[in-house]
Amino acid sequence: MNAPSLLVHVDDSPESERRLGVAFDLCRALSAHLVGMYLDEAPAISPSIAAVLPTDAVERYLLKVADRQQGAEERFGRAAGDAGIGAVEWRAPGGFPIGAAVAEARCADLTVLSQPEWSESEWGLGAQLLAAVLLESGRPLLVVPRIDVGPGIGRNVVVAWDGGREASRAIGDALPLLARATRVTVACLDPGASARGADASARARLVEYLRRHGVPARVESDNLSDGDIGVGDWLLSRIADLDADLLVMGGYGHPRWRERVLGGATRAILSAMTVPVLMAH
């Protein structure tokens, strides 16, 4: 039997434990194969630099890097064993960590990362990693919030729908989870919905499409006017009102040279998310 592949970022941060908890839940629910990915932020020592450094300094540095990787691998193995996850694999790709993560994500069905720390002036590794995997891997991404979430995500799901390509891609990628949900609410919010293909007839087609895949979804819609709250804030409010445990949405942005720019609603959700978010671009 074919098993989906789940890639999870493992590091030394407190958020790593939350990521693993969500990944373990999904592995049990989907009978998935779990791949732990370790990314070392330490700069690599080129041969030219190593040639001018003391040999013992280079050796100590390399041993420290190897110890960090080994420690992460051992923690991952113990945690997977304690959770009863048998099908696991470990990868610690070398080179530039962002590019390595994108390459690994392209060969996985879903990648699990954490909600990043945002800064208007500078993006840390977490934010760069999320943007790159979302915008460049071509595969879906599950973002785990920095707050604790309950076990068994995906029972009560909110799907953000604006009729666009990204939203359609996210729904298609989320079908294995949506088919297991007990409640799915399709939240439509776009003043230009009729132009984008999220009008009443398009919403009816979406509901019928989901029904054929065994997803009994209900649709609700709203129309924001100038001065109202933004799309991201409205979605966060509906998640709280519905007591949802998962949001499915398109991830919007534009990859550029040396930077990756996320859309406003995507950034708003990632800044204040309270439940895991499955995104696709």
Secondary structure, DSSP 8 states (H G I E B T S, - for coil): ----EEEEEE-SSTHHHHHHHHHHHHHHHHT-EEEEEE---S----HHHHHHS-HHHHHHHHHHHHHHHHHHHHHHHHHHHHTT---EEEE---S-HHHHHHHHHTTSSEEEEE-----SS---HHHHHHHHHHHHSSS-EEEE-SS---SS--SEEEEEE-SSHHHHHHHHHHHHHHTT-SEEEEEEE-TTHHHHT-SHHHHHHHHHHHHHTT--EEEEEE---TTS--HHHHHHHHHHHHT-SEEEEE--EEEETTEEEE-HHHHHHHHH--S-EEEE-
